[in-house]
Amino acid sequence: MSSPTTLSSFVNSGSAVVIRSEPMAVQLLIAGEQVLLLEGLGSLCNSIPGFQVVAQAHSGQMALDQIQRLRPAIALLDLDLSDLLALEVVRRVRQTGLGTRCVVLSSRKDRKTVLEALRCGACGFLLKSSTKHQLTEAFHHLLDGGVYVTPQVELTTLVCESNSYQKNVDPIDSLSSREYQVFTLLVEGVRAKEIAARLELSPKTVDTYRSSLMRKLDIHDVAGLVKFAIQKNLVA
């Protein structure tokens, strides 16, 4: 990993002026809709030596706009962002090649959610119950080019199960990324029109995904989807 960019500061040492180089803080963006959570997370991140929060976003679209404008090294995104889903933000950041490494912050740790976050391009997945040590560890892993998944989730197990799931097919694994996004929003009680707005899809396309995922799961109403999600621990 290359040396961090430095700033020069001038220290008056008697009659001489000494030039001292100081490393610039790694810039962070944090995004979440709960004000107290966001403020607490900001204070926590700023307390980690070498890191500084340069922007806070209260929505998915605001987060994406600020990432495009500021190009922070790391973006920490609450999975529960509305208006534009956190995973959609992650996907667009990856597609546009902005260089910002995204970490998803979630209260859910089911295999499907973690895998979808990684498939969309997230470089990290942290639980909201994570410690400051784990947060710090995640940031340093990302700066070194690695991927960090909270210790409560076994990454090796995730990969093995993902590669061999066809042996014991779980219906939820048959859903595409888009179908899974529509599924999660449906079980949260979000209307089809709002789902279309959040994913920037047409209502007709959302209906197509809805029909497809219901067919794959062999469930034919939203109440059934909610019951299924609860049984699978797919809701917070």
Summary of the structure (lengths in Angstrom):
residues: 236
radius of gyration: 20.4
end to end distance: 37.2
largest distance: 81.7
contacts: 708
relative contact order: 0.10
helix: 50%
strand: 19%
